[in-house]
Amino acid sequence: MSVADSRVTIHMAASLDGFIARRDGRVDWLDTSDHYADGETMAAADVSAFLATIDCYVMGSRTYETALRFAQSGAGWAYGDTPVYVLTTRELPRIRPSVEFYAGDLSAFVNATLRHQHTTIWCVGGAMVAGELLRLGLADEVRCSILPVLIGDGIPFFGALGADIALHLAEVHAYATGMLDVRYEIRGSAAALQNNKAPDTA
């Protein structure tokens, strides 16, 4: 596989005011829904087909612990048998063979390992991991599922980034539940430059 074919996506669900969790880590507000008459609907088969296109997930320790709590409560393991890489220096339980832990240089891990092994790499939390991927120029796109709720306070999608990051709005979907999905390409990333390259007319 060519490294140039790989794509690192940051994806998170967020409230309209830009929070991905309450201060204590709770995400009970994710059950919020509305009704938008002109919105799209997605069948379970469509969701499964889309998830099958994701080669691996990357997350921080707190997101992993949240996933563990969901699994232990009977909600199931959200990531199936897809490889999950947890970035942490802590000792955490490894509940599935598909889970691996990593503590080390993030740039080397993404560029020298993940991009050589996987095509579609999804970072699904948390804010610190997403921010670091952006600061280091390791991400190609940002996807956000915006739920129809304001929670007033919590953990922001991104912390301080140190500089502006220019984005290109590539895709928008409004769903019947009131959720809005937006996809931004990061201008200046390797993938964005490849997609926007002028056609060869020679």
N, C-alpha and C positions, 0 to 999 in steps of 0.2 A: 504493500500500500504506500502511496505517495503521501508525505507529510502535508503537501499542499492541498490534498483532498480532504484533510481533516477540518473539523469545525468545532470550536468551543463556544457553547451557548450558556449564558447565564439566564436561568429561569426561576421566577418566584411568583407566588400569589401575594397580592398586596391590597390593603384597603385603599380607598380613594385618596386618603391623606398620606399615603406613602409608607405605611408600617407593615412589616411582615409577621410580627408577633407582638403580643403584649409584653410589658417590661419583664414579667415573670416567665416569659416563654410560651404562654398559652396561646393557642390558635383556635379557640372555640368559635370565633367570628367567621371562620371559613365556611360554616354552614349557612351563612347568609345568602339568600336568593331573592330575586324579584321576578317580575314578568315583563318582558319586552316583546310586544306583539310582532315586531318586524325582525326579531333576532333569529339567528341560526340555531338549529338543533344538531346534536351530534349523537349518533347511535353508539351503543356500547361496542359494536364491531368496529366502528370508525376509530374510537378511542384506542382499542386494542391494536389496530393496524398502525396507528401513529406511534404508539409506545414501542412497537416492534422495530421502529426505525432508529431508536436510541441505542447506541452501542455500550455506553457506560454512564454511570452517575458519579459525581464528585460532590462531597458535602463535608461540612465541619462537624465537630463532635456534638454540638448541641442539636443540630438538625438530625443527626443519627440517633441521639437519645430520644428525640421526639418521635422518630419513626419506630423506635423500640417500644415506646409507650403505646402507640397506636396498635402495634402488633400484639402486645401483651393484653390489651383491652378487648381483643377479638376483632379488631378492624382489619387485620391482615397486614402482610408485608407489602408495601406499595410498589416495590421495584422488581418483583418476580425473581427470575434467575439471572437478570442482567447484572454484570459486575458493578459493585459499589465500592468506591474508594473513599475512605474516611480520613480526612486530614486532622491529625491529633497527636499530641505528645502524651496523652493520658492512657491508662489501661482501661479498655472498654470491652464488654462482652462481645464475642464474635458469634452471632447466632446462626449464620448461614455460611456455607462454603464460598458464596459469591462475594462476601465482604472481605476487603483487605484494608489494612491501616497503613498510613504513611506519615512520617515525620521527617521533614528535610526541606531542601531547596525547592520551592514551588515551580520556578521557571524550568529547572532541570526535569522535574517530574512531568510537567505538561509537555514540554518540547522534546525531551529525549525518551520519554516512556509512553505517555498517553497518545500523543499524536502518531506514534509509530505503530501502535497496537489497535487504535480505534478511529473510526471516521467521524461519528457523531458523539460528542462528549458534552454531557449536560451537567452543569453546576446547579444544584437545586437548594443551596443554602450553606451557610447563612450569610449575613451581611458582611462579616469580616472576610470571608473567603471570596465573595463576589467583589468586594472593594479591592482586595489584593490582586485578583486577576485583572481588574481594570487598570490599577496603578502600574502593573508590570507589563501591560500591553499583551496579555495572553488570551484575551477573549475576542471572538469575532462578532458576536451579536448578543443583544439583550432582549429577552422576552418577558413580558409582565402580564399576568392575569389579574386585572383590576376588578375587585368585587364591589358590589353596590353597598358599601358601608363605610362610615367614618368612626374610628375608634379613639381619636383624640390624642392618644399617647401610645408609645410602644417602641419597638426596635425598628429603626428606619431601614428601608431597602438598602441604602448605601450610607456609609459614614463619610468622613472627610476624604476626598480623593486627591487633594493636592494640586489639581489642575482641571480645567474644563476638558470634557471628552465629547467630541462632536459625533453626532449620530445621524443616521439616515433612516427615516420611517419607511419600512419595506412592506409592512402588512398590518391590516387591522381587521378584526372580526368581532362583531357584536352578537352575543348569544341570547336566547330566549330567557335565560335565567337572570339577565341583567349584567352578566360578566362581560368585560371587554378585554380581548386579547390583543396586545400590540407587540410587534416585532421590529426592533431597530438594529440595523447593521452599524457596527462601529467604524466610522470613517477613519481610514488610515491603517486598519488592520490588514493582514495579509489577504484574508478572504475578501474583504471589501474592495481592496485594490484590484484583485483578480476579477471580481464581478463587474467593476466599473471600467475596466481596461478597454481602450478603444479597439474596435475590431481590426484585424489585420487585413488590409486591402491590397497588399502586394501580390 
